[in-house]
């Protein structure tokens, strides 16, 4: 009797695990039959292609498995990116060889069945940023092991700007920063750090802030460049660059910085004080900032960003 109960219990537990998984797999097949992976994740794949392969990668499909595809480019023959979609999750794996030593970087993103524009952009940006760091560390390690000069550089950004779509709100926002000079973009990254660390938070905390990756990718700059600028000219030099800058309306200067004012419960008093102080040094009153922030919130609602 006891043995029978144990067997029944095992069968029940297996059914509870296997049946939902099987249903998810069936849902995958049905979903990808109507909307193949390269179309379902077109925004995500295009973004990764632009950032890691200069937009020259080609999609390679697997006839025996519609849930998988590769991104490959003959000009980057030492790199291949694999996408695998299963039960609503998307696994992206970078395989990169440097002096015949392979790096494997894998990331999994859940809840991707209904991944719309912003979600796909965020996933692509996150993956590319993490991959760039991993590639550089891999290059540095191999160079050191071989006694070579460390010539590793930031890998992530294509020399060719991504084609922008007038119908894509992400591209619209990114295109608004085109009027900023390169030095201005670096300076605004440093302003974000100054604001965020005003309450005593560490630079490492700032570097791990989830919004920093988007900020760097929207500006198309690398954090190491901003760090170099900050070390060379300090806060006063950064303010001077922005004071003499010509790029962007006020709202476009507030948008990338304001997220770094917030902590887990809302605006942080020390950060908001630093925020107002920096803009005050640029000749912008607190009243004007508050008015523009109100407009910014309306803009975000219009684009479905809040």
VOGU-3710 file (C-alpha; in Angstrom, 3 decimals, decimal comma):
1> xxxxxxxxxx> 0,000/0,000/0,000  2,763/2,375/0,959  4,685/1,600/-2,236  1,583/2,256/-4,331  1,037/5,632/-2,662  4,649/6,600/-3,248  4,397/5,662/-6,931  1,163/7,639/-7,302  2,742/10,614/-5,560  5,750/10,509/-7,894
11> xxxxxxxxxx> 3,489/10,265/-10,951  1,409/13,198/-9,693  4,487/15,336/-9,081  5,898/14,499/-12,503  2,587/15,402/-14,114  2,549/18,728/-12,273  6,017/19,512/-13,638  5,930/17,956/-17,104  2,446/18,945/-18,269  2,855/22,734/-17,835
21> xxxxxxxxxx> 6,283/22,514/-19,477  4,844/20,536/-22,389  2,055/23,067/-22,810  4,636/25,859/-22,899  6,610/24,035/-25,583  3,467/23,561/-27,655  2,732/27,253/-27,232  6,273/28,010/-28,466  5,755/25,977/-31,636  2,408/27,587/-32,378
31> xxxxxxxxxx> 3,736/31,065/-31,653  6,865/30,705/-33,790  4,943/29,097/-36,639  2,910/32,289/-36,979  5,717/34,674/-36,040  9,249/33,269/-36,660  12,025/34,235/-34,276  13,736/36,644/-36,657  10,471/38,599/-36,903  9,339/38,228/-33,302
41> xxxxxxxxxx> 12,657/39,576/-31,998  13,537/41,753/-34,980  14,197/44,900/-32,907  16,389/43,014/-30,440  18,397/41,147/-33,083  18,872/44,275/-35,194  20,119/46,224/-32,187  22,641/43,550/-31,205  23,731/43,268/-34,830  24,309/47,030/-35,024
51> xxxxxxxxxx> 26,277/47,221/-31,789  28,404/44,090/-31,955  28,682/43,411/-35,695  28,458/46,851/-37,304  25,056/45,840/-38,682  26,672/43,313/-41,031  25,598/40,105/-39,314  23,269/37,677/-41,048  20,628/35,504/-39,441  21,272/31,770/-39,803
61> xxxxxxxxxx> 18,189/29,657/-39,098  17,991/26,019/-38,012  15,563/23,972/-40,109  15,120/21,355/-37,410  14,525/23,830/-34,570  12,570/27,064/-35,146  13,350/28,137/-31,576  17,007/28,749/-32,402  18,999/30,985/-34,714  22,522/32,370/-35,001
71> xxxxxxxxxx> 23,843/35,781/-35,922  27,079/35,565/-37,900  29,239/37,817/-40,047  32,224/36,798/-42,177  33,938/40,041/-41,176  33,668/38,977/-37,530  34,425/35,298/-38,051  35,715/34,979/-34,488  32,260/35,767/-33,112  28,888/34,078/-33,239
81> xxxxxxxxxx> 25,747/34,976/-31,304  23,126/32,326/-30,621  19,491/33,005/-29,731  17,386/30,258/-28,167  13,736/30,806/-27,275  11,913/28,343/-25,051  8,878/28,501/-22,749  8,764/32,289/-22,936  12,446/32,817/-22,101  15,173/33,957/-24,471
91> xxxxxxxxxx> 18,759/32,799/-23,951  21,428/34,768/-25,818  24,930/33,311/-26,011  28,008/35,088/-27,316  30,938/32,948/-28,450  34,042/34,997/-29,131  37,565/33,782/-29,936  40,694/35,808/-29,281  43,996/34,168/-30,224  41,990/30,926/-30,552
101> xxxxxxxxxx> 40,871/31,104/-26,914  37,081/31,083/-26,686  34,942/33,252/-24,455  31,359/32,142/-23,824  28,960/34,729/-22,420  25,378/33,584/-21,851  22,439/35,564/-20,524  18,820/34,508/-20,107  15,866/36,881/-20,245  12,493/35,711/-18,969
111> xxxxxxxxxx> 8,957/36,861/-19,788  9,735/37,486/-23,456  6,493/36,239/-25,043  5,038/39,716/-25,276  8,333/41,620/-25,543  7,519/44,911/-27,232  9,831/47,652/-28,511  11,182/48,977/-25,221  11,656/45,536/-23,695  13,576/44,311/-26,746
121> xxxxxxxxxx> 15,730/47,444/-26,780  16,504/47,085/-23,073  17,447/43,414/-23,426  19,676/44,123/-26,432  21,368/47,056/-24,698  21,970/45,039/-21,546  23,391/42,078/-23,437  25,694/44,246/-25,562  26,989/46,195/-22,584  27,745/43,008/-20,632
131> xxxxxxxxxx> 29,291/41,381/-23,703  31,500/44,398/-24,326  32,852/44,213/-20,788  33,393/40,452/-21,058  35,204/40,783/-24,403  37,521/43,471/-23,099  38,347/41,475/-19,973  38,969/38,401/-22,119  41,311/40,316/-24,428  43,203/41,786/-21,482
141> xxxxxxxxxx> 43,592/38,372/-19,866  44,900/36,711/-23,039  47,266/39,603/-23,770  48,676/39,334/-20,260  49,110/35,567/-20,508  50,979/35,961/-23,802  53,110/38,851/-22,616  51,541/41,198/-25,151  50,766/44,871/-24,774  47,183/45,322/-23,648
151> xxxxxxxxxx> 45,606/46,729/-26,783  42,077/45,783/-25,738  39,594/48,550/-26,478  35,929/49,211/-25,898  34,229/46,831/-28,277  30,605/47,683/-28,232  29,886/50,570/-30,557  29,549/50,258/-34,290  31,444/52,753/-36,410  28,267/53,104/-38,428
161> xxxxxxxxxx> 25,289/54,737/-36,684  22,172/52,614/-36,510  19,433/53,458/-38,947  16,727/55,264/-37,046  13,031/54,816/-37,522  10,703/57,779/-37,244  8,071/55,362/-35,950  10,222/53,925/-33,169  9,993/56,013/-29,962  13,317/54,629/-28,736
171> xxxxxxxxxx> 15,051/55,891/-31,874  13,244/59,212/-31,593  14,590/59,720/-28,080  18,101/58,621/-29,067  18,095/60,914/-32,095  17,405/63,920/-29,891  20,904/63,591/-28,454  22,571/64,013/-31,846  22,946/67,749/-31,194  25,142/67,053/-28,148
181> xxxxxxxxxx> 28,884/67,109/-28,772  30,887/64,068/-27,707  32,390/65,979/-24,769  28,927/67,120/-23,698  27,665/63,544/-23,674  30,586/62,473/-21,505  29,959/65,434/-19,219  26,301/64,490/-18,764  27,333/60,956/-17,823  29,569/62,503/-15,181
191> xxxxxxxxxx> 26,732/64,730/-13,980  24,617/61,605/-13,522  27,389/60,146/-11,375  27,791/63,341/-9,337  24,069/63,398/-8,652  23,834/59,709/-7,786  26,812/59,711/-5,414  25,728/62,904/-3,628  24,156/60,829/-0,844  27,347/58,852/-0,256
201> xxxxxxxxxx> 26,593/56,035/-2,690  29,749/54,540/-4,170  30,948/54,837/-7,751  30,587/51,060/-8,036  26,924/51,407/-7,078  26,553/53,975/-9,838  28,297/51,724/-12,362  25,814/48,976/-11,491  22,794/51,265/-11,812  20,367/49,711/-14,337
211> xxxxxxxxxx> 19,841/53,073/-16,076  23,551/53,638/-16,752  23,663/51,083/-19,556  20,791/52,824/-21,354  22,405/56,221/-20,813  25,697/55,106/-22,366  23,983/53,414/-25,275  21,683/56,349/-25,973  24,667/58,705/-25,943  26,837/56,168/-27,812
221> xxxxxxxxxx> 29,778/56,688/-25,458  31,801/54,420/-23,199  32,011/54,800/-19,449  35,813/54,698/-19,537  35,786/57,869/-21,652  33,600/59,669/-19,122  35,832/58,464/-16,305  38,908/59,776/-18,121  37,233/63,155/-18,644  36,294/63,390/-14,967
231> xxxxxxxxxx> 39,813/62,541/-13,819  41,370/65,084/-16,164  39,179/68,156/-15,649  37,151/67,541/-12,482  33,700/68,855/-11,648  34,417/72,484/-12,524  35,707/71,490/-15,959  32,633/69,349/-16,563  30,340/72,231/-15,649  32,331/74,498/-17,964
241> xxxxxxxxxx> 31,831/72,124/-20,912  28,089/72,050/-20,305  27,879/75,793/-19,715  29,444/76,384/-23,124  27,584/73,547/-24,817  25,098/74,090/-27,602  23,327/70,743/-27,624  19,755/69,998/-26,677  16,802/71,700/-25,053  16,564/71,716/-21,271
251> xxxxxxxxxx> 14,129/68,810/-21,194  16,620/66,670/-23,124  19,225/67,458/-20,477  16,901/66,607/-17,620  15,612/63,315/-19,048  18,850/61,292/-18,839  19,815/62,655/-15,406  16,578/62,553/-13,428  16,488/58,730/-12,948  19,708/59,038/-10,931
261> xxxxxxxxxx> 17,979/61,367/-8,464  15,722/58,540/-7,346  16,283/55,865/-4,759  13,989/52,959/-3,892  11,292/55,193/-2,410  11,489/58,251/-4,657  13,602/61,418/-4,979  16,581/61,331/-2,628  17,051/64,630/-0,760  20,842/64,769/-1,150
271> xxxxxxxxxx> 20,665/63,836/-4,805  17,900/66,297/-5,635  19,876/69,051/-3,908  22,919/68,223/-6,050  20,687/68,006/-9,120  19,311/71,517/-8,561  22,773/72,817/-7,655  24,396/71,645/-10,892  21,627/73,020/-13,077  21,717/76,219/-11,037
281> xxxxxxxxxx> 25,390/76,610/-11,960  24,259/76,287/-15,574  21,849/79,177/-15,076  18,651/77,155/-14,734  16,322/77,985/-11,837  14,575/75,366/-9,714  11,195/76,679/-10,853  12,104/76,207/-14,497  13,401/72,706/-13,789  10,166/71,744/-12,045
291> xxxxxxxxxx> 8,122/73,019/-14,986  10,238/71,056/-17,452  10,059/67,911/-15,328  6,291/68,109/-15,469  6,500/68,282/-19,262  8,917/65,355/-19,223  6,456/63,194/-17,303  3,774/63,971/-19,875  6,198/63,070/-22,672  7,029/59,750/-21,019
301> xxxxxx> 3,336/58,969/-20,639  2,818/59,782/-24,316  5,492/57,251/-25,321  4,297/54,696/-22,774  7,528/54,898/-20,777  6,024/55,324/-17,325
//
